[in-house]
Amino acid sequence: MARSFRFRLEAVLKLRQQREDACQRVVAARLREIAAAERQLAVLRTESLDETARLRTLSESSAASQNWIVQLRRSRAYLGFVQRSVAEQEAKLAELNGQLDAERGQLIEVAKQLKVVEKLRERHWRRHQEHERRAEAALADEAALNAFLANSRRAAPLALHSAGTLIA
C-alpha cells in the first residue's frame, strides 16, 4: 500500500539547481579571467623592471652619441608605454575583482534560495516516511487483531463444548 514520494516543487528545485550551476560557471569563468589578467600583469611588471634597468644602464653610459640619445628616448618611450599598460591592467584587474564580488554575492543568494527548497523537500520526505511508517504499523496492528479474533473464534466453541461435558 506504499505510495511513492512525490515532491510537488520538483520543477522549482531543478530550476534553482540549474541557476546555481550557471552562477558557479560564471564565477569559475571570472576566476579564470582574473588569473589570466594577473599573469599578464606579472609579465608587464617584469617588462617594466627590465626596461627600467636597461634605461638606467643607458643613462649611466658615458658614451654620448646620436645613437645613444635615440636609444635613450626609445627606452623612455617604451617604459612609459609599459607603465601605462601596467596601470591599465591593474584597473582591469580591479574591475574584474569587483565583478567577481558581485557574482559571488549572486551565487550566495541563489544557493540560499536552493537551500530553502531542498530543506522543504527534506521536510516533505520525512513527513512522507512518517506517514508510511504509521500506515504500515496500522496494517500490522489490523493483521494482528484479525489473527487474534480468528484464534478466539476457533477456541471459543471448544471451550463451550468442554464446559458442557464438565457440567453433565
trRosetta pair geometry for C-beta under 8 A, 3 or more apart (Angstrom, degrees):
i j d omega theta_ij theta_ji phi_ij phi_ji
1 135 6.3 -131 104 152 121 127
1 139 6.7 168 27 -69 138 145
2 132 5.7 40 -129 -140 94 116
2 135 7.6 152 -94 88 60 134
2 136 7.7 9 -75 -65 97 104
3 132 7.8 -143 41 -92 69 99
5 124 7.8 127 -165 129 105 96
5 125 6.2 35 -157 -119 149 73
5 128 4.8 87 -111 148 100 166
6 10 7.8 -77 -173 -27 63 128
7 10 4.8 116 85 -59 96 88
7 13 7.1 22 119 -10 136 143
7 121 5.1 11 -133 -129 152 92
7 124 5.7 123 -112 90 90 147
7 125 7.5 -27 -72 -59 114 83
9 12 4.3 -40 -175 39 89 120
9 13 5.9 100 123 -28 84 92
9 117 6.0 -135 128 -150 131 106
9 120 6.7 11 51 106 147 132
9 121 7.1 -123 71 -74 104 90
10 13 5.5 -52 -149 35 34 116
10 14 6.4 33 154 -19 66 104
10 121 7.9 91 -89 -110 63 123
11 14 5.8 -53 -148 36 31 110
11 15 6.4 32 153 -19 64 106
12 15 5.7 -54 -148 37 32 112
12 16 6.3 28 155 -16 65 107
12 117 5.8 -153 116 -126 105 144
13 16 6.0 -59 -149 38 28 107
13 17 6.4 29 153 -20 64 107
13 114 7.6 87 -149 -148 62 74
13 117 4.8 -172 -95 140 77 130
13 118 6.9 110 -135 -74 110 61
13 121 6.2 42 -89 -55 145 139
14 17 5.6 -53 -147 36 32 112
14 18 6.3 33 153 -19 65 105
15 18 5.7 -54 -150 36 31 112
15 19 6.3 32 151 -20 65 105
16 19 5.4 -49 -145 36 35 114
16 20 6.4 37 154 -20 65 102
16 110 7.0 172 -164 -175 80 82
16 113 5.6 -142 -139 116 126 99
16 114 4.3 168 144 -95 118 78
16 117 5.6 143 30 25 156 146
17 20 5.7 -52 -148 35 32 110
17 21 6.4 34 151 -20 64 105
17 114 6.2 106 -76 -133 54 126
18 21 5.6 -52 -148 36 33 113
18 22 6.4 34 153 -20 65 104
19 22 5.7 -52 -148 35 32 112
19 23 6.4 32 153 -18 64 105
19 110 5.2 -142 125 -153 106 127
19 113 7.9 -18 85 80 138 129
19 114 7.6 -166 67 -63 100 109
20 23 5.7 -54 -148 37 33 111
20 24 6.3 35 152 -21 65 105
20 107 7.2 86 -146 -153 68 74
20 110 4.9 173 -90 132 69 114
20 111 5.7 94 -125 -84 119 64
20 114 5.1 -12 -46 -41 138 151
21 24 5.6 -54 -149 35 31 113
21 25 6.5 33 152 -20 64 103
22 25 5.7 -53 -151 34 33 112
22 26 6.5 34 150 -20 65 103
23 26 5.6 -51 -149 34 35 113
23 27 6.4 34 153 -17 66 104
23 103 7.0 170 -163 -178 83 84
23 106 5.8 -150 -134 114 125 97
23 107 4.2 164 146 -99 125 78
23 110 5.0 161 -10 38 156 154
23 111 8.0 -121 79 -41 144 82
24 27 5.8 -53 -147 38 33 110
24 28 6.2 34 153 -20 65 107
24 107 6.4 103 -72 -133 56 125
25 28 5.6 -54 -145 38 31 112
25 29 6.3 33 155 -20 65 105
26 29 5.8 -54 -148 36 29 111
26 30 6.4 29 152 -19 64 106
26 103 5.4 -138 121 -157 113 132
26 107 7.8 -162 65 -66 104 107
27 30 5.7 -54 -148 37 32 111
27 31 6.4 35 152 -21 65 104
27 100 6.9 88 -141 -148 74 78
27 103 5.2 175 -85 128 76 118
27 104 6.0 89 -118 -81 125 68
27 107 5.6 -7 -43 -50 138 149
28 31 5.6 -52 -149 34 32 113
28 32 6.6 33 151 -18 63 102
29 32 5.7 -53 -152 35 34 111
29 33 6.4 35 149 -20 65 106
30 33 5.4 -53 -148 37 34 115
30 34 6.3 37 152 -21 66 103
30 96 6.6 166 -169 -173 90 90
30 99 6.1 -149 -137 110 133 105
30 100 4.7 168 139 -94 134 85
30 103 5.7 150 -8 44 158 157
31 34 5.6 -50 -146 35 32 112
31 35 6.4 35 153 -21 64 103
31 100 6.9 96 -71 -125 63 128
32 35 5.6 -51 -148 34 32 113
32 36 6.5 32 153 -18 64 104
33 36 5.8 -53 -150 36 31 110
33 37 6.4 30 151 -17 64 107
33 96 5.9 -149 114 -144 109 133
34 37 5.6 -55 -147 38 33 111
34 38 6.2 35 153 -21 66 105
34 93 6.8 90 -144 -144 78 78
34 96 4.9 170 -89 133 84 132
34 97 6.6 90 -119 -72 130 69
34 100 6.4 -2 -49 -54 140 143
35 38 5.7 -53 -147 36 31 112
35 39 6.5 33 152 -19 63 103
36 39 5.7 -52 -150 34 33 112
36 40 6.4 32 151 -17 65 106
37 40 5.6 -53 -147 38 33 112
37 41 6.2 37 152 -22 65 105
37 89 6.4 170 -172 -168 87 89
37 92 5.8 -145 -144 112 134 110
37 93 4.8 171 134 -89 129 85
37 96 5.9 163 16 9 160 159
38 41 5.5 -51 -145 36 32 114
38 42 6.4 37 153 -22 63 102
38 93 6.6 95 -73 -122 67 130
39 42 5.6 -52 -151 33 32 113
39 43 6.6 33 150 -19 64 103
40 43 5.6 -52 -151 34 34 113
40 44 6.4 32 151 -17 66 105
40 89 5.8 -147 110 -138 105 136
41 44 5.7 -54 -146 38 33 110
41 45 6.2 33 155 -20 66 105
41 86 6.8 89 -148 -141 76 69
41 89 4.5 174 -91 135 85 130
41 90 6.5 101 -128 -70 129 64
41 93 6.2 -6 -50 -47 146 142
42 45 5.8 -52 -145 36 30 110
42 46 6.4 32 154 -18 63 105
43 46 5.8 -56 -151 37 29 111
43 47 6.3 31 151 -19 64 108
44 47 5.5 -53 -146 38 33 114
44 48 6.2 38 152 -24 65 103
44 82 6.1 170 -166 -168 84 84
44 85 5.2 -143 -138 112 135 109
44 86 4.7 177 132 -83 124 77
44 89 5.7 155 23 13 156 155
45 48 5.5 -50 -148 33 33 115
45 49 6.5 33 153 -17 64 102
45 86 6.0 96 -76 -121 67 124
46 49 5.8 -54 -150 36 32 109
46 50 6.3 32 152 -18 65 107
47 50 5.6 -54 -145 38 31 112
47 51 6.1 26 157 -15 66 108
47 82 5.2 -142 113 -140 109 136
48 51 5.9 -57 -143 40 27 106
48 52 6.2 32 154 -22 63 106
48 79 6.8 92 -142 -149 68 75
48 82 4.7 179 -84 131 77 123
48 83 5.9 100 -124 -77 123 67
48 86 5.8 -4 -48 -46 145 141
49 52 5.6 -52 -146 34 30 113
49 53 6.5 30 154 -18 63 104
50 53 5.8 -56 -152 36 30 110
50 54 6.4 30 150 -19 65 107
51 54 5.3 -50 -144 37 36 114
51 55 6.2 39 154 -21 66 103
51 75 6.4 172 -170 -165 91 83
51 78 5.8 -139 -142 109 142 105
51 79 4.6 -178 130 -89 126 85
51 82 5.8 144 24 20 152 155
52 55 5.7 -52 -146 36 30 111
52 56 6.3 33 152 -22 63 105
52 79 6.3 105 -73 -131 62 129
53 56 5.6 -52 -147 34 32 113
53 57 6.4 34 152 -20 64 104
54 57 5.7 -54 -151 35 31 113
54 58 6.4 30 151 -17 65 106
54 75 5.8 -144 112 -140 107 128
55 58 5.6 -54 -148 38 33 111
55 59 6.1 33 153 -22 66 107
55 72 7.3 92 -143 -143 77 65
55 75 4.6 166 -91 142 85 126
55 76 6.4 102 -126 -73 130 62
55 79 5.8 -16 -43 -46 145 147
56 59 5.7 -53 -145 36 30 112
56 60 6.3 23 157 -15 64 109
57 60 6.1 -60 -146 39 27 106
57 61 6.7 41 150 -38 61 100
58 61 5.6 -45 -156 12 34 119
58 68 7.0 163 -167 -164 94 82
58 71 5.8 -149 -134 117 139 110
58 72 5.2 179 141 -92 131 78
58 75 5.8 155 21 17 157 164
59 72 6.9 103 -77 -127 66 114
61 68 6.5 -141 98 -141 128 127
63 68 5.7 176 106 -71 81 145
64 68 5.6 -130 -136 75 33 146
64 69 7.2 49 -163 -52 75 92
65 68 4.6 102 47 2 71 104
65 69 7.2 -135 93 -5 39 85
66 69 5.9 -54 -152 33 31 110
66 70 6.6 30 151 -17 64 106
67 70 5.7 -55 -149 37 33 112
67 71 6.3 32 153 -18 66 106
68 71 5.8 -55 -148 38 30 110
68 72 6.2 33 152 -22 64 107
69 72 5.6 -51 -146 35 30 114
69 73 6.4 30 155 -17 64 105
70 73 5.9 -55 -148 37 30 109
70 74 6.3 28 155 -17 65 108
71 74 5.7 -56 -144 40 30 111
71 75 6.0 32 156 -21 65 109
72 75 5.8 -55 -145 36 27 112
72 76 6.4 26 155 -17 63 106
73 76 5.8 -55 -147 37 30 109
73 77 6.2 29 154 -18 65 108
74 77 5.7 -55 -146 38 30 111
74 78 6.1 28 156 -17 66 108
75 78 5.8 -54 -143 39 28 109
75 79 6.2 31 155 -21 64 107
76 79 5.7 -53 -145 37 29 112
76 80 6.4 34 153 -21 63 104
77 80 5.7 -53 -152 34 30 113
77 81 6.5 32 149 -19 63 104
78 81 5.4 -51 -150 35 35 115
78 82 6.3 34 152 -18 67 104
79 82 5.7 -52 -145 38 32 110
79 83 6.2 32 155 -19 65 107
80 83 5.8 -56 -145 38 29 109
80 84 6.4 30 155 -18 64 105
81 84 5.9 -56 -150 36 29 109
81 85 6.3 30 151 -20 64 107
82 85 5.4 -54 -149 37 33 115
82 86 6.4 39 150 -24 65 101
83 86 5.5 -45 -148 31 35 114
83 87 6.6 35 152 -17 63 102
84 87 5.6 -53 -150 37 34 111
84 88 6.3 34 151 -18 67 105
85 88 5.6 -53 -145 38 32 111
85 89 6.1 31 155 -19 65 107
86 89 5.8 -57 -146 39 28 110
86 90 6.3 30 153 -21 64 106
87 90 5.7 -53 -147 35 31 112
87 91 6.5 31 153 -18 63 104
88 91 5.7 -54 -150 36 32 111
88 92 6.3 33 151 -19 65 106
89 92 5.5 -50 -145 37 34 114
89 93 6.2 37 153 -21 65 105
90 93 5.6 -52 -146 36 31 113
90 94 6.4 34 152 -20 64 103
91 94 5.7 -51 -149 34 32 112
91 95 6.4 33 151 -18 64 105
92 95 5.6 -55 -150 36 32 112
92 96 6.3 33 152 -19 66 105
93 96 5.6 -51 -145 36 32 112
93 97 6.4 34 154 -19 64 104
94 97 5.7 -53 -149 36 31 112
94 98 6.5 34 151 -20 63 104
95 98 5.6 -53 -152 34 33 113
95 99 6.5 32 151 -17 65 104
96 99 5.6 -53 -149 37 34 111
96 100 6.3 39 150 -23 65 104
97 100 5.4 -49 -146 34 34 116
97 101 6.5 39 152 -22 64 100
98 101 5.7 -49 -151 30 33 112
98 102 6.7 30 151 -15 63 104
99 102 5.7 -56 -152 38 35 110
99 103 6.1 30 153 -16 68 108
100 103 5.7 -57 -144 41 31 108
100 104 6.1 33 156 -20 66 105
101 104 5.8 -53 -146 36 28 110
101 105 6.4 33 153 -21 62 105
102 105 5.6 -54 -152 34 31 114
102 106 6.5 31 150 -17 64 104
103 106 5.5 -50 -148 36 36 113
103 107 6.3 41 150 -22 65 102
104 107 5.4 -50 -147 35 35 115
104 108 6.4 40 152 -22 66 101
105 108 5.7 -50 -150 32 32 112
105 109 6.6 31 152 -17 63 105
106 109 5.7 -54 -150 37 34 112
106 110 6.3 32 153 -17 67 106
107 110 5.7 -55 -145 39 31 110
107 111 6.1 34 154 -22 65 107
108 111 5.7 -54 -147 36 29 113
108 112 6.5 33 152 -22 63 103
109 112 5.7 -51 -152 31 32 112
109 113 6.6 31 151 -17 64 104
110 113 5.7 -53 -151 36 34 112
110 114 6.4 36 150 -19 66 105
111 114 5.6 -52 -148 37 33 113
111 115 6.3 38 151 -25 65 105
112 115 5.6 -52 -147 33 32 114
112 116 6.7 39 152 -25 63 99
113 116 5.8 -46 -155 24 34 115
113 117 7.1 25 152 -9 63 102
114 117 6.1 -61 -156 40 36 105
114 118 6.1 34 149 -19 70 109
115 118 5.5 -54 -143 39 33 113
115 119 6.2 35 157 -21 66 104
116 119 6.0 -56 -151 35 26 108
116 120 6.5 27 151 -18 62 108
117 120 5.5 -52 -148 37 34 115
117 121 6.3 39 151 -22 66 103
118 121 5.6 -51 -148 34 33 113
118 122 6.4 34 152 -20 64 104
119 122 5.5 -51 -147 36 34 113
119 123 6.3 36 152 -21 65 104
120 123 5.7 -52 -148 35 31 113
120 124 6.5 30 152 -16 64 105
121 124 5.8 -56 -149 38 31 110
121 125 6.2 35 150 -23 65 106
122 125 5.5 -52 -146 34 32 115
122 126 6.5 31 155 -17 65 102
123 126 5.9 -52 -148 36 31 108
123 127 6.4 31 152 -18 63 107
124 127 5.6 -55 -146 39 33 113
124 128 6.2 38 152 -23 66 104
125 128 5.6 -52 -148 34 30 113
125 129 6.4 31 153 -18 63 104
126 129 5.6 -52 -147 36 33 112
126 130 6.3 33 153 -19 65 105
127 130 5.7 -53 -147 37 31 111
127 131 6.4 34 152 -20 64 105
128 131 5.7 -55 -149 36 30 112
128 132 6.3 30 153 -18 65 106
129 132 5.7 -55 -148 38 31 112
129 133 6.3 34 152 -22 65 105
130 133 5.6 -50 -145 34 32 113
130 134 6.4 30 155 -17 64 105
131 134 5.9 -56 -149 37 30 109
131 135 6.3 30 153 -19 65 107
132 135 5.6 -54 -145 37 31 111
132 136 6.3 30 156 -17 65 106
133 136 5.9 -56 -149 38 29 109
133 137 6.3 29 152 -19 64 107
134 137 5.6 -54 -145 38 32 112
134 138 6.3 35 154 -22 65 104
135 138 5.7 -52 -148 34 31 112
135 139 6.5 32 152 -18 63 104
136 139 5.6 -52 -148 37 33 112
136 140 6.3 33 152 -19 65 105
137 140 5.6 -53 -146 38 32 111
137 141 6.2 35 153 -21 65 105
138 141 5.6 -52 -146 36 31 112
138 142 6.3 31 154 -19 64 106
139 142 5.7 -54 -146 37 30 111
139 143 6.3 31 154 -19 65 106
140 143 5.7 -53 -146 37 31 111
140 144 6.3 31 154 -18 64 106
141 144 5.8 -56 -148 38 30 110
141 145 6.2 31 153 -19 65 107
142 145 5.6 -53 -145 37 31 112
142 146 6.3 32 155 -18 65 105
143 146 5.8 -52 -146 37 30 111
143 147 6.3 31 154 -19 64 106
144 147 5.7 -54 -147 37 31 111
144 148 6.3 33 153 -21 65 106
145 148 5.6 -53 -148 35 31 113
145 149 6.3 29 154 -17 65 106
146 149 5.8 -54 -145 38 31 109
146 150 6.3 32 155 -20 65 106
147 150 5.7 -53 -146 36 30 111
147 151 6.4 28 155 -16 64 106
148 151 5.8 -57 -149 39 29 108
148 152 6.2 32 152 -23 65 107
149 152 5.5 -52 -144 34 32 114
149 153 6.4 33 157 -21 65 103
150 153 5.9 -52 -148 33 30 110
150 154 6.6 26 154 -14 62 106
151 154 5.9 -58 -149 39 33 108
151 155 6.1 23 157 -13 68 112
152 155 5.9 -62 -143 43 28 105
152 156 6.1 39 157 -36 66 106
153 156 5.8 -44 -142 20 28 117
153 157 7.9 24 165 -12 56 94
154 157 7.4 -60 -167 30 30 98
154 158 7.4 20 147 -7 60 113
155 158 5.8 -65 -158 42 42 113
155 159 6.2 43 151 -25 74 107
156 159 5.8 -56 -147 34 31 111
156 160 6.6 28 157 -17 65 104
157 160 5.7 -54 -147 37 36 110
157 161 6.1 36 155 -20 68 108
158 161 5.7 -54 -144 39 31 112
158 162 6.2 31 157 -17 65 108
159 162 5.8 -55 -146 40 29 111
159 163 6.1 31 154 -22 63 108
160 163 5.6 -54 -144 36 30 112
160 164 6.3 34 154 -24 64 104
161 164 5.8 -51 -149 30 30 112
161 165 6.9 24 155 -14 61 105
162 165 6.0 -59 -153 36 32 107
162 166 6.6 33 152 -21 65 106
163 166 5.8 -56 -153 32 34 113
163 167 6.7 31 154 -20 66 106
164 167 6.0 -56 -151 33 32 109
164 168 6.6 23 158 -14 65 110
165 168 6.0 -56 -142 38 34 107
